[in-house]
Amino acid sequence: MIYVITLNPRELRYAQFVGRVRQDEAEKKGSADSHGYDGENGLEVHITGACGEIAVAKMLGWYWKNSVNTYKSGGDVGPLQVRTSQKMTKSGRHSCLIVRPDDDDTNVFVHAWMRDLNHYEIAGYIKGNEARQAQWWWANPTNERPPAHFVPYTALHDAKELTQLFSPPTCFEEQSP
């Protein structure tokens, strides 16, 4: 099942703030875009990612810790890694959840689609080791980015199941070192 989440103005401003802080920190560190991304607007990518994370947290009723500079250590929402993309590709197909070779097999990945800045669809989730199926391996993406597993939304599990698999995070959780 796909869940539609609307961010209210306060949530949107908060995501924009966190996205801007993430972009500023990346620029201060001189961090290059990852996985061959050569986008023109890193700020937009950071804001979209933060919006997707808030949408997932809101759908699950969980606390969002709005992390900065954590990269792949810990989750974006509790233990979950959130991947946010446009719903449709330029060729008119649904976008896939991308699991890269350096992603941890024990992570759980949630796919959020951005309809517009205020509206997100939560397409579902998959565990890292489940995503590594030969049928989803794309060795030569046309966008000149590195190979990865591209999991179709039809293969994802219902995101509401996550509330049964994990305890909701709280704002008092300690960060792992």
Backbone bond lengths (Angstrom), bond angles and torsions (degrees), N, CA, C in turn:
res aa  C-N    CA-C-N  psi(-1)  N-CA   C-N-CA  omega(-1)  CA-C   N-CA-C  phi
1 M - - - 1.447 - - 1.530 109.07 -
2 I 1.294 116.00 140.48 1.457 121.86 178.26 1.525 108.22 -102.38
3 Y 1.338 116.00 131.95 1.458 122.11 -177.25 1.521 109.32 -108.33
4 V 1.335 117.21 130.86 1.456 122.47 178.51 1.526 107.93 -97.91
5 I 1.329 115.78 125.92 1.460 122.45 -178.52 1.525 108.58 -121.17
6 T 1.315 115.75 132.14 1.462 121.74 176.62 1.520 108.55 -107.11
7 L 1.314 116.32 126.34 1.469 120.63 175.29 1.520 108.76 -85.75
8 N 1.325 115.54 132.40 1.467 118.62 177.57 1.532 108.21 -80.35
9 P 1.335 118.19 169.21 1.476 120.14 -176.52 1.535 113.57 -56.16
10 R 1.324 117.76 -38.05 1.469 120.47 179.58 1.529 110.91 -65.74
11 E 1.326 117.12 -44.48 1.465 121.02 178.88 1.523 110.80 -63.38
12 L 1.322 115.96 -40.61 1.458 120.40 178.75 1.524 111.31 -64.30
13 R 1.321 118.54 -43.81 1.467 121.42 177.73 1.527 110.81 -62.47
14 Y 1.305 115.90 -40.27 1.473 120.81 179.59 1.529 110.23 -63.66
15 A 1.333 117.14 -45.71 1.464 121.07 178.16 1.528 110.44 -62.49
16 Q 1.318 117.40 -39.73 1.466 120.82 178.22 1.522 110.39 -63.76
17 F 1.326 116.68 -41.36 1.464 120.27 178.19 1.531 110.39 -62.35
18 V 1.332 117.08 -49.44 1.475 120.77 -178.89 1.528 109.86 -63.34
19 G 1.327 117.90 -41.15 1.465 120.89 177.52 1.517 111.88 -60.13
20 R 1.338 116.16 -41.14 1.474 120.82 178.77 1.529 110.49 -66.00
21 V 1.332 117.74 -41.41 1.463 120.79 178.19 1.530 109.69 -63.54
22 R 1.327 117.30 -42.44 1.471 120.67 178.19 1.528 110.94 -60.69
23 Q 1.327 116.54 -43.68 1.465 120.07 179.35 1.526 110.75 -65.48
24 D 1.323 117.49 -44.34 1.469 121.03 178.97 1.529 110.91 -59.78
25 E 1.335 116.78 -43.25 1.465 120.83 179.62 1.525 110.94 -64.84
26 A 1.319 117.04 -40.78 1.469 120.24 178.51 1.528 110.62 -63.48
27 E 1.313 116.56 -41.13 1.468 120.37 178.72 1.521 111.17 -66.40
28 K 1.338 117.22 -41.77 1.475 120.78 178.41 1.525 111.07 -60.22
29 K 1.319 115.99 -40.23 1.463 120.93 -178.95 1.530 111.93 -79.69
30 G 1.314 117.24 -11.78 1.457 120.43 -176.09 1.519 112.13 70.77
31 S 1.331 116.64 26.76 1.468 121.25 -178.16 1.519 110.58 -69.17
32 A 1.307 114.73 133.32 1.462 120.37 175.72 1.525 108.87 -83.43
33 D 1.329 116.30 154.50 1.457 119.41 173.66 1.517 108.22 -62.13
34 S 1.324 115.68 147.70 1.464 119.01 -174.78 1.523 112.56 -96.84
35 H 1.309 114.43 161.32 1.467 124.85 174.81 1.528 113.02 55.11
36 G 1.319 116.13 38.66 1.449 120.02 175.11 1.511 114.79 76.42
37 Y 1.326 117.59 8.28 1.461 119.85 179.60 1.515 108.94 -67.48
38 D 1.304 115.58 128.36 1.452 120.85 179.17 1.525 108.32 -128.58
39 G 1.327 114.15 50.48 1.457 119.73 -177.26 1.509 111.91 -75.94
40 E 1.298 113.98 161.58 1.454 119.51 -178.75 1.519 111.37 -86.77
41 N 1.337 117.36 -21.68 1.447 118.42 -172.83 1.530 111.30 -133.56
42 G 1.312 115.69 86.89 1.454 120.89 178.27 1.511 112.19 -61.72
43 L 1.332 116.64 -34.46 1.462 120.71 178.83 1.525 110.15 -59.42
44 E 1.317 116.67 -44.77 1.466 120.81 179.55 1.530 111.06 -60.75
45 V 1.325 117.06 -40.31 1.465 121.51 178.85 1.522 110.13 -63.57
46 H 1.326 117.62 -43.58 1.464 121.34 179.75 1.533 111.51 -65.60
47 I 1.315 116.90 -40.49 1.470 120.22 179.03 1.522 110.28 -67.00
48 T 1.329 116.99 -44.65 1.461 120.52 178.54 1.525 111.05 -60.13
49 G 1.320 117.12 -41.67 1.459 120.90 177.94 1.517 111.75 -62.51
50 A 1.327 116.80 -44.45 1.466 120.53 179.08 1.532 110.56 -64.56
51 C 1.315 117.17 -39.46 1.471 120.29 177.48 1.528 110.97 -62.53
52 G 1.335 116.65 -43.29 1.462 120.10 177.87 1.517 111.67 -62.00
53 E 1.325 116.42 -38.86 1.464 120.39 178.77 1.528 110.88 -65.11
54 I 1.333 117.02 -44.19 1.467 119.85 177.54 1.524 110.16 -61.95
55 A 1.331 116.99 -41.54 1.468 120.50 -179.48 1.530 110.89 -61.17
56 V 1.329 117.25 -42.57 1.466 120.30 178.88 1.525 109.85 -65.39
57 A 1.329 117.11 -46.20 1.462 120.30 179.07 1.531 110.75 -59.91
58 K 1.307 116.73 -42.40 1.461 121.22 -179.56 1.526 110.83 -64.35
59 M 1.329 117.09 -43.40 1.459 120.77 179.91 1.523 111.37 -62.04
60 L 1.339 117.05 -39.18 1.454 121.53 -178.12 1.533 112.63 -84.98
61 G 1.342 116.84 -13.82 1.460 120.37 -176.14 1.522 111.60 74.32
62 W 1.335 116.63 32.31 1.452 122.66 -176.28 1.522 110.95 -108.89
63 Y 1.318 114.89 160.09 1.459 122.85 174.97 1.535 109.23 -75.07
64 W 1.332 116.25 138.65 1.468 121.21 175.69 1.515 107.79 -108.39
65 K 1.326 116.73 122.06 1.467 120.45 -174.06 1.531 113.92 -86.19
66 N 1.316 118.71 -0.87 1.472 124.26 175.14 1.521 113.61 46.72
67 S 1.298 116.29 52.40 1.467 120.60 -175.02 1.534 112.87 -69.25
68 V 1.330 113.63 150.67 1.459 122.61 175.97 1.526 107.13 -132.62
69 N 1.315 116.72 137.87 1.471 122.85 178.23 1.530 114.13 64.24
70 T 1.316 117.52 25.43 1.460 118.98 177.78 1.525 111.46 -98.96
71 Y 1.314 116.22 -18.61 1.461 122.89 -179.60 1.516 110.28 47.31
72 K 1.306 119.70 -118.82 1.462 119.89 -175.21 1.519 113.19 -98.52
73 S 1.327 117.58 12.44 1.465 119.21 176.92 1.525 107.79 -90.49
74 G 1.292 116.75 118.72 1.454 121.01 -175.26 1.517 110.13 79.28
75 G 1.307 115.80 179.89 1.450 120.07 -178.12 1.517 112.28 -101.64
76 D 1.312 115.18 169.35 1.466 121.71 176.66 1.527 110.36 -81.71
77 V 1.325 115.52 -37.62 1.461 122.85 176.76 1.524 105.43 -132.95
78 G 1.329 115.86 104.50 1.472 118.44 -172.94 1.525 108.23 57.97
79 P 1.329 117.37 -130.37 1.465 119.89 -179.83 1.537 113.44 -86.71
80 L 1.308 117.78 1.92 1.466 122.50 -171.16 1.528 112.58 -89.75
81 Q 1.321 115.19 140.72 1.463 121.82 170.71 1.526 107.22 -96.18
82 V 1.314 116.84 124.76 1.463 121.02 -178.22 1.521 108.88 -103.61
83 R 1.309 116.15 129.45 1.467 122.47 175.57 1.518 107.27 -115.73
84 T 1.328 116.19 119.01 1.459 121.50 -177.23 1.518 109.53 -113.02
85 S 1.315 116.33 134.64 1.465 120.98 178.93 1.524 108.95 -146.71
86 Q 1.317 115.35 172.30 1.458 119.99 170.19 1.523 107.62 -66.05
87 K 1.313 117.44 151.26 1.466 120.29 -178.63 1.519 111.84 -67.28
88 M 1.304 116.14 -42.52 1.460 120.54 -176.15 1.522 110.67 -113.29
89 T 1.328 115.05 144.58 1.456 119.95 175.46 1.528 108.66 -81.02
90 K 1.304 116.48 172.45 1.468 120.22 178.63 1.526 111.36 -63.44
91 S 1.339 116.46 -24.58 1.469 119.74 179.41 1.521 112.13 -85.92
92 G 1.356 117.55 2.61 1.447 120.75 176.21 1.520 115.18 88.71
93 R 1.322 117.69 9.22 1.471 120.78 178.05 1.526 109.20 -100.20
94 H 1.341 115.22 157.11 1.465 119.08 174.88 1.521 109.42 -62.38
95 S 1.315 116.42 138.03 1.457 119.08 177.26 1.529 109.10 -72.26
96 C 1.311 115.13 155.08 1.458 122.32 -178.86 1.519 110.61 -104.01
97 L 1.306 115.76 158.23 1.453 121.51 172.06 1.523 106.55 -78.46
98 I 1.316 117.18 127.47 1.468 121.33 -175.99 1.520 109.66 -101.32
99 V 1.330 115.61 124.69 1.459 122.35 174.69 1.519 106.66 -116.88
100 R 1.317 115.98 117.55 1.463 122.62 -173.68 1.527 111.27 -89.03
101 P 1.331 117.10 159.73 1.471 120.70 -179.53 1.523 113.64 -57.46
102 D 1.336 118.12 -30.66 1.466 119.16 -178.97 1.540 113.47 -89.80
103 D 1.337 117.27 4.26 1.459 120.38 174.95 1.520 109.50 -75.47
104 D 1.305 115.57 145.72 1.459 122.74 -177.72 1.528 110.52 -74.53
105 D 1.329 116.36 130.57 1.463 121.39 179.05 1.518 113.06 -62.67
106 T 1.335 118.02 -23.13 1.462 120.65 -178.09 1.522 112.66 -86.67
107 N 1.328 117.71 -8.57 1.469 120.62 179.43 1.523 111.19 -73.85
108 V 1.317 114.17 156.19 1.463 121.95 173.49 1.518 106.58 -110.89
109 F 1.330 116.59 127.30 1.465 122.73 -175.58 1.525 109.64 -109.84
110 V 1.317 115.86 129.90 1.461 122.39 178.77 1.523 107.31 -112.00
111 H 1.326 115.83 134.04 1.467 119.97 -179.87 1.519 110.18 -103.26
112 A 1.330 115.38 121.36 1.466 122.46 175.20 1.523 108.10 -113.42
113 W 1.324 115.64 135.88 1.462 121.16 175.87 1.521 109.10 -106.07
114 M 1.306 115.45 137.52 1.458 120.63 176.19 1.530 108.67 -93.74
115 R 1.331 116.54 117.31 1.473 120.68 173.16 1.522 109.00 -80.32
116 D 1.321 113.98 -51.47 1.462 123.54 174.03 1.516 104.79 -154.47
117 L 1.305 118.03 -176.50 1.458 120.40 -172.24 1.528 113.34 -59.81
118 N 1.321 118.14 -29.05 1.467 120.95 -177.49 1.528 114.46 -98.72
119 H 1.312 119.04 -14.25 1.460 121.51 -171.96 1.531 111.74 -123.39
120 Y 1.340 113.90 130.06 1.469 121.36 -177.66 1.513 109.46 -131.64
121 E 1.314 115.63 147.35 1.447 121.09 174.60 1.522 107.56 -114.99
122 I 1.316 115.79 131.55 1.455 120.27 176.52 1.520 106.00 -96.90
123 A 1.339 115.56 110.11 1.465 121.36 -172.38 1.523 112.83 -82.55
124 G 1.330 118.00 -26.21 1.460 120.64 -179.78 1.508 111.42 143.82
125 Y 1.344 115.17 -169.26 1.458 120.44 -177.32 1.519 110.42 -139.54
126 I 1.333 114.53 164.74 1.462 121.74 173.74 1.525 108.11 -154.25
127 K 1.307 116.03 147.48 1.459 120.69 175.54 1.526 108.41 -79.85
128 G 1.330 116.06 148.34 1.461 121.09 -176.75 1.515 113.46 -54.08
129 N 1.331 117.35 -45.65 1.466 119.17 -178.15 1.530 111.43 -67.81
130 E 1.327 118.10 -29.40 1.464 121.27 176.79 1.528 111.57 -69.81
131 A 1.313 115.56 -31.34 1.470 120.68 -175.92 1.525 112.45 -72.99
132 R 1.302 117.26 -18.09 1.469 120.85 -174.15 1.524 112.59 -86.01
133 Q 1.298 115.21 56.92 1.459 121.01 177.36 1.523 109.32 -98.53
134 A 1.315 114.76 140.55 1.470 120.55 -177.46 1.526 111.86 -55.84
135 Q 1.301 117.85 -35.81 1.468 120.85 -177.48 1.524 112.96 -65.57
136 W 1.333 117.57 -20.17 1.454 120.80 -179.36 1.523 112.93 -102.12
137 W 1.318 117.80 -1.26 1.462 121.59 179.09 1.516 108.91 -74.55
138 W 1.310 115.84 127.61 1.462 120.82 178.28 1.509 106.31 -122.37
139 A 1.318 115.10 105.55 1.460 121.45 -173.43 1.519 113.25 -80.76
140 N 1.333 117.53 -18.19 1.455 119.59 -175.00 1.529 110.81 -140.06
141 P 1.343 116.87 68.25 1.470 118.15 178.46 1.522 110.71 -58.81
142 T 1.307 115.92 143.14 1.468 120.60 -176.21 1.522 113.01 -70.91
143 N 1.325 117.80 -13.53 1.456 119.57 -178.18 1.527 112.53 -90.06
144 E 1.327 117.03 14.27 1.468 123.89 176.56 1.526 113.01 63.65
145 R 1.320 116.52 25.42 1.465 120.88 175.23 1.522 108.63 -100.68
146 P 1.328 117.93 165.68 1.464 120.65 -175.45 1.532 112.85 -66.33
147 P 1.326 115.73 158.85 1.462 120.70 178.53 1.525 111.25 -62.01
148 A 1.325 115.30 154.74 1.464 121.38 179.94 1.525 108.28 -165.83
149 H 1.316 114.85 174.15 1.460 120.69 171.63 1.529 107.70 -90.95
150 F 1.323 116.68 127.64 1.456 123.50 -179.24 1.528 107.23 -112.38
151 V 1.325 116.28 100.06 1.453 121.90 -173.02 1.530 109.51 -90.54
152 P 1.335 118.01 121.85 1.464 119.69 179.35 1.528 111.09 -69.51
153 Y 1.316 115.76 150.13 1.470 119.45 -177.62 1.523 111.70 -61.48
154 T 1.333 117.71 -26.14 1.463 120.63 -179.84 1.531 112.43 -68.37
155 A 1.331 117.65 -15.37 1.465 121.56 179.51 1.525 112.42 -95.76
156 L 1.325 117.06 -3.57 1.461 120.85 -177.45 1.528 111.01 -81.17
157 H 1.319 114.88 152.31 1.464 121.91 175.87 1.524 109.52 -85.14
158 D 1.325 115.68 156.18 1.457 122.26 178.77 1.535 109.53 -61.25
159 A 1.311 116.73 123.72 1.460 121.80 -175.59 1.527 112.93 -62.90
160 K 1.302 119.26 -26.31 1.471 120.93 179.19 1.531 111.13 -64.08
161 E 1.333 118.31 -23.20 1.469 121.41 177.33 1.528 111.32 -60.87
162 L 1.313 117.10 -24.20 1.465 120.95 -177.59 1.527 112.14 -61.41
163 T 1.334 117.03 -28.41 1.462 119.65 179.05 1.526 111.25 -69.77
164 Q 1.325 117.29 -20.63 1.458 121.36 177.29 1.521 111.40 -91.14
165 L 1.319 117.60 -24.04 1.460 121.62 -177.44 1.527 113.28 -87.31
166 F 1.330 116.86 -26.57 1.460 121.47 -174.48 1.521 110.54 -132.90
167 S 1.318 115.52 150.65 1.465 120.70 171.26 1.522 107.68 -79.13
168 P 1.326 117.41 142.84 1.464 118.36 179.61 1.516 111.07 -67.09
169 P 1.323 117.02 138.91 1.472 120.59 176.96 1.524 110.28 -70.08
170 T 1.310 115.50 154.36 1.460 120.42 176.15 1.513 108.94 -119.00
171 C 1.302 116.96 168.07 1.465 120.51 -179.91 1.526 110.90 -75.18
172 F 1.330 118.13 -6.74 1.460 121.30 -177.97 1.518 113.18 -101.01
173 E 1.348 117.23 4.60 1.470 119.70 179.85 1.504 110.22 -64.27
174 E 1.304 115.72 141.97 1.459 119.96 176.35 1.517 109.55 -81.33
175 Q 1.305 115.62 144.62 1.457 121.16 175.95 1.515 108.89 -78.58
176 S 1.334 116.10 139.69 1.460 118.47 176.18 1.530 108.63 -75.51
177 P 1.350 117.42 146.99 1.471 120.00 -175.53 1.501 112.81 -66.44
